[in-house]
Amino acid sequence: MTQPAGTASRLLALLSLLQARREWPGPVLAERLGVGLRTVRRDVDRLRGMGYRITAGRGSIGGYRLDSGAELPPLLLDDDQVTAIAVALRAAPLAGAGVEETAARALATISRVMPSRLRHRVDALQFTTLATDAPVSAVGTDDLVLLSGAIRAREVVRFDYGVPGARAADDGPRPPRRAEPHHLVASRGRWYLVAWDLGVADWRIFRVDRMATRLHTGPRFAPREVPGGDVQEFVAARFTGRHANDWPCRGKVVVDLPARDVAPFVEDGVVEDLGPDRCSVEVGSWSWTALASLLGRLEGDVHVLHPEELRLAFGELAQRFQRASDPGERPR
């Protein structure tokens, strides 16, 4: 039977209160909901009928507590769906919408009514998120759980690695790769594993969607520190071609544009607000001309502060662009 609107709203409010803390005395719940103790008892019975496990203490002022259940009523989610929700909530920083705190509270709320087997599965999922403008590609939750568990247990993983669907090499199957997993990272629309590759004795970043993991992990290993000590900086450096976590060419300029208009186009630099229509930008690249090209795409005048090599690179680009704009210039 459908509950009246007032009853349904009160049930949602009661459920929210029960999820907010471990135990509530009956009189306090009645006061918060603006009803009598008898109504609280009836509403608790209604929630129990929906599948929520709520225990009551003894006595006239006995407290009510929401326990972990065997399922997630009334959501009726299976294990994979719950894991997918947990991954999405933990990856909230990738959305760039300022919902990180809300997502963390939502995950805590869902975790409180999870059965223990799902809570252990979700708690095993730990990863690092890096800023991205692309949705994270889909990979199997079993792979994420296995890799995250191996990272926490410090156990070697074995896997086949290659492009999905590609043909095997003519010289026959290759032995599986062996690596010490250290960090699971979501970045640039993909999942990556930062690991010490035992085959080459060096750090590698593997795409998880190209990994066919073996079910059984290997021996335990002593943890290592990624170069520079910061996994986010390490991954960003590998993706952008930096060496020793810094660019070989770095300069600083003043741009005649508001900082808010420049910041989205300077992913790996520092933008400082100098007023309503000016800002400074310090950024690096792999060459001086590449750095000048990066800054030249900003739709405002650029004034070089340092170094002289950057100023000369702008002059070189200006000559190239002048030749490119000459209608009489033809390729030989």
C-alpha positions in Angstrom: 0.0 0.0 0.0 1.3 3.5 -0.9 2.2 5.6 2.1 0.7 9.1 2.4 3.0 11.9 1.4 3.5 13.0 5.0 4.3 9.5 6.2 6.8 8.9 3.3 8.6 12.2 4.0 8.7 11.3 7.7 10.2 7.9 6.9 12.9 9.4 4.8 13.7 11.9 7.6 13.8 9.1 10.1 16.1 7.0 7.9 18.4 10.0 7.4 18.7 10.5 11.1 19.4 6.8 11.7 22.2 7.0 9.1 23.7 10.1 10.6 24.9 8.6 13.9 25.2 5.2 15.6 22.2 5.3 18.0 19.3 7.6 18.7 17.2 7.6 21.9 13.5 7.3 21.1 12.4 10.6 22.8 15.1 12.5 20.8 13.9 11.0 17.5 10.3 11.9 18.4 11.3 15.5 19.2 13.3 15.8 16.0 10.4 14.5 13.9 7.7 16.3 15.8 5.7 13.2 16.6 5.0 10.9 19.5 6.9 7.8 20.6 4.2 5.6 19.3 4.5 7.1 15.9 8.3 6.6 16.0 7.8 2.9 16.9 5.3 2.5 14.0 7.7 4.2 11.5 10.6 2.0 12.7 8.4 -1.1 12.0 7.6 0.3 8.5 11.3 0.6 7.7 11.9 -2.9 9.0 9.2 -4.1 6.7 11.2 -2.5 3.8 14.2 -4.6 4.8 16.2 -2.2 6.9 17.7 -3.8 10.1 16.9 -1.5 13.0 17.6 -2.7 16.5 15.9 -1.2 19.6 17.3 -0.9 23.1 15.4 -2.0 26.2 13.4 0.3 28.4 11.1 3.3 27.9 13.9 5.4 26.4 15.7 2.7 24.6 17.7 3.8 21.5 17.3 2.8 17.9 20.3 1.8 15.7 20.5 1.1 12.0 22.6 -2.1 11.5 24.3 -3.4 8.4 21.9 -5.5 6.3 22.0 -8.5 4.0 21.0 -6.2 1.1 20.6 -2.6 0.2 16.8 -2.0 0.5 15.0 -0.5 -1.3 17.8 0.0 -3.9 18.2 -3.7 -4.5 21.7 -3.4 -5.9 24.0 -6.3 -6.7 27.7 -6.5 -5.7 29.0 -5.1 -9.0 26.6 -2.2 -8.9 27.6 -1.3 -5.4 31.3 -1.5 -6.3 30.6 0.7 -9.4 28.9 3.3 -7.2 31.8 3.3 -4.8 34.3 3.8 -7.6 32.2 6.7 -9.0 31.9 8.4 -5.6 35.7 8.0 -4.9 36.5 9.4 -8.3 34.3 12.5 -7.7 37.4 14.8 -7.9 37.6 13.9 -11.6 34.3 15.7 -12.2 35.7 19.0 -11.2 32.3 20.1 -9.9 33.2 20.6 -6.2 31.2 17.6 -5.0 34.1 15.8 -3.3 32.8 16.3 0.3 29.2 15.4 -0.7 30.4 12.3 -2.5 32.4 11.3 0.6 29.3 11.6 2.8 27.2 9.7 0.3 29.7 6.8 0.3 29.8 6.8 4.1 26.0 6.6 4.1 25.9 3.7 1.7 28.6 1.9 3.5 26.7 1.9 6.8 24.0 -0.4 5.3 26.3 -2.6 3.3 26.7 -6.2 4.3 30.2 -7.0 5.5 31.3 -8.8 2.3 30.5 -5.7 0.2 32.0 -3.3 2.7 35.3 -5.2 2.6 35.2 -5.2 -1.2 34.6 -1.4 -1.3 37.1 -0.6 1.4 39.8 -2.5 -0.7 39.3 0.0 -3.5 41.9 2.7 -3.0 43.2 4.9 -5.8 44.6 8.3 -6.7 42.7 10.7 -9.0 44.3 13.3 -11.3 42.5 16.2 -13.0 41.0 15.3 -16.3 38.5 16.5 -18.8 37.5 13.1 -20.1 35.3 10.4 -18.5 37.2 7.5 -17.1 37.1 4.5 -19.4 35.3 1.3 -18.2 37.3 -1.6 -16.8 36.2 -4.6 -14.8 35.6 -3.9 -11.2 37.2 -7.3 -10.4 40.4 -6.0 -11.9 40.3 -2.8 -9.8 39.6 -4.8 -6.6 42.4 -7.3 -7.3 44.9 -4.6 -8.1 43.9 -2.4 -5.2 44.1 -5.4 -2.8 47.5 -6.3 -4.1 48.7 -2.8 -3.5 47.5 -2.9 0.1 48.9 -6.3 0.7 52.2 -5.5 -1.0 51.9 -8.6 -3.3 53.4 -9.0 -6.8 50.9 -9.1 -9.6 51.2 -11.1 -12.8 49.5 -10.1 -16.0 49.5 -10.2 -19.8 49.9 -6.8 -21.3 49.0 -5.6 -24.8 46.4 -3.9 -26.9 42.9 -5.5 -26.4 42.0 -7.7 -29.4 45.4 -7.6 -30.9 46.8 -10.8 -32.5 49.5 -12.7 -30.6 53.1 -12.5 -31.8 54.2 -15.1 -34.3 56.9 -16.3 -32.0 54.3 -17.7 -29.6 52.9 -16.6 -26.3 55.1 -14.5 -24.0 55.4 -15.1 -20.2 53.3 -12.9 -18.0 54.7 -9.6 -16.8 55.5 -9.4 -13.1 55.4 -6.1 -11.2 55.2 -4.7 -7.7 52.0 -2.6 -7.7 52.2 0.7 -5.8 49.4 3.0 -6.9 46.1 2.8 -8.8 45.5 6.1 -10.7 42.5 7.5 -12.6 43.6 10.1 -15.0 43.1 11.4 -18.6 40.0 9.2 -19.0 41.8 6.0 -18.1 42.9 3.7 -15.2 46.6 3.3 -14.7 48.8 1.1 -12.5 52.0 2.7 -11.2 54.3 -0.3 -10.5 57.9 -1.4 -10.3 58.4 -3.7 -13.3 60.5 -6.7 -12.1 61.4 -7.6 -15.7 63.2 -4.3 -16.4 63.9 -3.2 -12.8 62.3 0.2 -13.3 59.1 2.1 -12.8 56.4 1.7 -15.3 52.8 3.0 -15.8 50.4 0.4 -17.2 47.0 1.0 -18.7 44.6 -1.3 -16.7 42.4 -1.8 -19.8 45.4 -3.5 -21.5 46.1 -5.8 -18.5 44.8 -9.3 -18.3 45.5 -10.0 -14.7 46.2 -13.5 -13.3 43.9 -14.3 -10.4 46.7 -15.4 -7.9 49.1 -12.8 -6.7 52.8 -13.5 -6.0 55.1 -13.0 -3.1 55.1 -10.0 -0.8 57.6 -7.1 -1.4 59.0 -4.2 0.4 57.3 -0.9 -0.7 59.4 1.6 -2.8 59.0 5.3 -3.1 58.1 6.7 -6.5 60.7 9.2 -7.9 60.1 12.5 -6.3 57.9 11.0 -3.6 54.6 12.3 -5.1 52.6 9.9 -7.3 50.5 12.7 -8.8 53.7 14.6 -9.8 55.3 11.4 -11.1 52.4 10.4 -13.3 51.9 14.0 -14.6 55.7 14.2 -15.5 55.6 10.9 -17.4 52.5 11.9 -19.4 53.9 15.3 -20.3 57.5 14.3 -21.0 59.1 16.1 -18.1 62.4 14.9 -16.7 63.1 14.7 -13.0 59.6 16.1 -12.3 60.4 19.4 -14.0 60.5 20.8 -17.5 63.9 21.6 -19.2 62.6 25.0 -20.3 60.6 27.2 -17.9 59.7 30.9 -18.1 57.4 33.6 -16.7 55.3 36.1 -18.5 52.6 38.7 -17.9 49.4 38.3 -20.0 46.8 41.0 -20.6 43.9 38.8 -19.7 42.1 38.0 -16.4 43.5 35.1 -14.5 40.2 33.2 -14.7 40.4 33.2 -18.5 44.0 32.0 -18.6 44.0 29.3 -15.8 42.0 26.6 -17.8 44.7 26.7 -20.5 47.7 26.4 -18.2 47.4 22.9 -16.8 50.9 22.5 -15.4 51.8 26.1 -14.5 51.1 28.8 -11.9 48.7 31.6 -12.7 48.8 34.7 -10.4 46.0 37.3 -10.5 47.5 40.8 -11.0 44.2 42.7 -11.4 41.0 42.6 -13.4 42.7 42.4 -16.8 46.2 41.1 -16.1 47.9 38.0 -14.7 51.3 36.4 -14.5 52.0 32.9 -15.8 54.9 30.6 -14.9 55.0 27.4 -17.0 57.4 25.0 -18.6 57.7 22.9 -21.8 60.2 20.7 -23.6 61.7 23.5 -25.7 61.7 27.3 -25.8 59.7 27.5 -29.0 57.2 25.0 -27.7 56.8 27.1 -24.6 56.3 30.3 -26.7 53.7 28.4 -28.8 51.9 27.4 -25.7 51.7 31.0 -24.4 51.0 32.4 -27.9 47.7 30.6 -28.1 46.4 32.8 -25.3 44.2 35.6 -26.8 46.0 38.5 -25.2 49.3 40.3 -25.3 52.2 38.5 -23.7 55.1 40.3 -22.0 58.2 38.2 -21.2 59.6 38.6 -17.7 62.3 35.9 -18.0 64.4 34.3 -19.4 66.0 35.8 -22.5 65.7 32.4 -24.3 61.9 32.7 -24.2 62.0 36.1 -25.6 64.2 34.9 -28.5 61.8 32.0 -29.1 58.9 34.4 -29.6 61.0 36.2 -32.2 61.8 33.0 -34.0 58.1 32.0 -34.0 57.1 35.5 -35.3 59.4 35.0 -38.3 58.0 31.5 -38.9 54.4 32.9 -38.8 55.3 35.8 -41.0 56.7 33.4 -43.6 53.6 31.2 -43.3 51.3 34.3 -43.8 53.1 35.3 -47.0 51.0 34.3 -50.0 54.0 34.2 -52.2 55.7 31.6 -50.0 55.3 28.1 -51.5 56.7 24.8 -50.4 59.7 23.7 -52.6 
